[in-house]
Amino acid sequence: MAAPFVSGVAALIKSKNLSMTPQEIRQSLDYNAIDLDDIGRDNIYGFGLVQGCC
C-alpha cells in the first residue's frame, strides 16, 4: 500500500528538480525517510516513513 505514496512523493521531487536522475530521486527518498523501527529495512515498516523534500 505504500507504493502510491512513494510514487507521489517521487513525482513531486521530480517536478521541483527536473534535472534529477532516477537514482538521485531514490537517494533523496532514502536519505529523507524516517526510520520507524530497527535501523534499515525491516518486515513491519520497510524502509520507514516517506518524507518529501526539494
FENFENRA-V926497 format. One record per residue. N is the residue number from 1. RES is the residue in one letter. PHI is phi in degrees with one decimal (NA if undefined). OMEGA is omega in degrees with one decimal (999 if undefined). D_LAST is the distance of its C-alpha to the last C-alpha in Angstrom with 1 decimal. Layout:
n=N res=RES phi=PHI omega=OMEGA d_last=D_LAST
n=N res=RES phi=PHI omega=OMEGA d_last=D_LAST
This chain:
n=1 res=M phi=NA omega=-178.4 d_last=23.6
n=2 res=A phi=-77.0 omega=-174.3 d_last=20.1
n=3 res=A phi=-54.2 omega=179.2 d_last=19.5
n=4 res=P phi=-62.7 omega=179.5 d_last=18.7
n=5 res=F phi=-70.0 omega=179.6 d_last=16.1
n=6 res=V phi=-65.3 omega=177.6 d_last=14.4
n=7 res=S phi=-61.9 omega=178.5 d_last=14.9
n=8 res=G phi=-64.0 omega=177.9 d_last=13.4
n=9 res=V phi=-65.2 omega=177.6 d_last=10.1
n=10 res=A phi=-60.9 omega=178.2 d_last=10.2
n=11 res=A phi=-65.2 omega=177.5 d_last=11.1
n=12 res=L phi=-65.3 omega=177.4 d_last=8.3
n=13 res=I phi=-61.1 omega=-179.7 d_last=5.8
n=14 res=K phi=-62.6 omega=-178.4 d_last=8.7
n=15 res=S phi=-66.0 omega=178.6 d_last=9.3
n=16 res=K phi=-91.1 omega=-176.5 d_last=6.4
n=17 res=N phi=-138.0 omega=-172.4 d_last=7.3
n=18 res=L phi=-61.3 omega=-177.7 d_last=11.0
n=19 res=S phi=-87.3 omega=-179.0 d_last=12.3
n=20 res=M phi=-69.0 omega=175.6 d_last=10.7
n=21 res=T phi=-84.1 omega=176.2 d_last=13.7
n=22 res=P phi=-56.5 omega=178.9 d_last=14.4
n=23 res=Q phi=-66.4 omega=178.1 d_last=15.0
n=24 res=E phi=-66.5 omega=177.1 d_last=11.7
n=25 res=I phi=-65.0 omega=178.2 d_last=10.0
n=26 res=R phi=-60.4 omega=178.8 d_last=12.8
n=27 res=Q phi=-62.4 omega=178.4 d_last=12.3
n=28 res=S phi=-64.3 omega=177.5 d_last=8.8
n=29 res=L phi=-62.5 omega=179.4 d_last=10.4
n=30 res=D phi=-63.1 omega=-176.3 d_last=13.4
n=31 res=Y phi=-66.1 omega=-173.3 d_last=12.1
n=32 res=N phi=-94.7 omega=178.9 d_last=10.4
n=33 res=A phi=-68.3 omega=177.1 d_last=13.3
n=34 res=I phi=-93.0 omega=-179.7 d_last=15.9
n=35 res=D phi=-74.1 omega=-172.5 d_last=19.3
n=36 res=L phi=-98.5 omega=-176.9 d_last=21.8
n=37 res=D phi=-144.9 omega=177.9 d_last=25.1
n=38 res=D phi=-57.9 omega=179.7 d_last=26.4
n=39 res=I phi=-61.9 omega=-178.8 d_last=24.1
n=40 res=G phi=86.1 omega=-177.6 d_last=22.7
n=41 res=R phi=-70.8 omega=174.0 d_last=23.5
n=42 res=D phi=-139.0 omega=-173.6 d_last=26.2
n=43 res=N phi=-75.0 omega=-178.4 d_last=28.3
n=44 res=I phi=-92.0 omega=-174.0 d_last=27.3
n=45 res=Y phi=-108.3 omega=-178.1 d_last=23.5
n=46 res=G phi=63.3 omega=179.8 d_last=22.6
n=47 res=F phi=-91.9 omega=177.1 d_last=19.6
n=48 res=G phi=120.1 omega=-177.1 d_last=18.6
n=49 res=L phi=-92.6 omega=-178.8 d_last=16.4
n=50 res=V phi=-67.9 omega=177.2 d_last=13.2
n=51 res=Q phi=-129.5 omega=177.5 d_last=10.2
n=52 res=G phi=-80.6 omega=175.3 d_last=7.0
n=53 res=C phi=-152.7 omega=178.0 d_last=3.8
n=54 res=C phi=-133.7 omega=999 d_last=0.0
